[in-house]
Amino acid sequence: MECWIGVVTEGNRRVVRVAGRLGAAHVPELLTACAAGEGALEINLSDLAAADSAGIEVLQRARSKGATLVGTPGYILLKIDSAASRP
């Protein structure tokens, strides 16, 4: 599996689950999943194995816009934090 993106609504919260390897080719699908619907957005990254620079950037932007990242592997969280601290 390269990348799987699923969406479920739980009450007033939308959960987007990302599994596999998030790359530039999957960014449009992730953006669409994150933009669809209303309410709080949670992105579950428990099954994310890897992300390229485009994937890291979209996750960082989503977090900066208020999305909650859940289950983020440590090394991916370091990449997201590093991208956020760049000018």
C-alpha positions, 0 to 999 in steps of 0.5 A: 500500500502506498497511501490510504486516506479515509474520512469518518465523522464522529459527532461534530468531529471529522477524523481523517486517517492517513496510512502508508507513505504520504507523498506529493501525489496524495496531497490533493486527496488529503487536502480534499479530505481535510476541507470537506465538511464542518466541525473540528478536524482530527488527522490520525497518523498512527499508521503513517509510515513515511512522508515526503516534503510535500506531505510534511508541508500539508500536515504542518499547514493543517495543524497551523489551521487548527487541525489536531494531529493524533498518533503522529510517529515521533520522527514525522512530528520532528519533521513537521516541527522543523518545517514549522520553524523555517522562515 
